[in-house]
Amino acid sequence: MRRLVRGFWGPREEPVEQVADRWRATLEQLVRLLPQAGLPGTWDVVRAAGPAAQVSAEEPALFDALAAARAADDWSEGNGIALHLVAAGAPGWEVEVSGLAGGAPEFLLQSLVIGVRAPADAELPGTELLAVVAESWAPDFGDVTDDDVMDALEDEAGHEVGDPGVGWACYLSPARAALLPEDLAVPHKEVRGGGVLLDIAPPGDTAPVVRAYERLRDAGALRPLPRPMDRATL
């Protein structure tokens, strides 16, 4: 089983120290929320080339990893600092975290994506993981999804990759949450720092996800950020 927990936002320049603090908060909460995964204290840094490296979940080490990534990739200077970490835990478990943050591109969304591979019978706290992304990164929108959900949204509702979408759960920033239809029959709760989490459907059934997507899209809550982008959230 593989599931994705994702958050996306527009341009938001931040110093490396602040990005490192967001990473630290995320990795600490992953260990707390996935005790069955048996995640180690260090993460492998995935690189396109060069020797393998490891980084701990502590802020000084993350700062060094982010600074090294920025220095090694001129492309990332304006678009954000890219960091890709992976950790194998207990048998059948692997967690991968990819981020692009701290930049101010006009057309490329900033993002934090958590990929979890787990045994088929494992129960994943998807909504809680999405809350971590929302509270740590203050995204514009986010979701808990998998290949079946993404295929259903594209095939049945015309969703385009890169535009705001939904999954088993989704997060909407405060401006998007203000556009929620009053009669939308989906449980939701406010997130610390602003915005709401929608608990749309349990994993396995894509039909309610497609219906919720269409309802939110028609209400304007899922309209894309204008291009070129000039702000982080709607």
Sequence and secondary structure as in RCSB ss.txt:
>XXXX:A:sequence
MRRLVRGFWGPREEPVEQVADRWRATLEQLVRLLPQAGLPGTWDVVRAAGPAAQVSAEEPALFDALAAARAADDW
SEGNGIALHLVAAGAPGWEVEVSGLAGGAPEFLLQSLVIGVRAPADAELPGTELLAVVAESWAPDFGDVTDDDVM
DALEDEAGHEVGDPGVGWACYLSPARAALLPEDLAVPHKEVRGGGVLLDIAPPGDTAPVVRAYERLRDAGALRPL
PRPMDRATL
>XXXX:A:secstr
 EEEEEEEE      HHHHHHHHHHHHHHHHHH GGG   SEEEE  SSS  EEEESSHHHHHHHHHHHHHH TT
HHHH EEEEEEEE STT EEEEEEEES   SSS EEEEEEEE  TT    HHHHHHHHHHHH  SEEEEE HHHH
HHHHHHH   TTS    SEEEE HHHHTT  TT    EEE TTS EEEE   TT  HHHHHHHHHHHHHTTT   
 SS  SS  
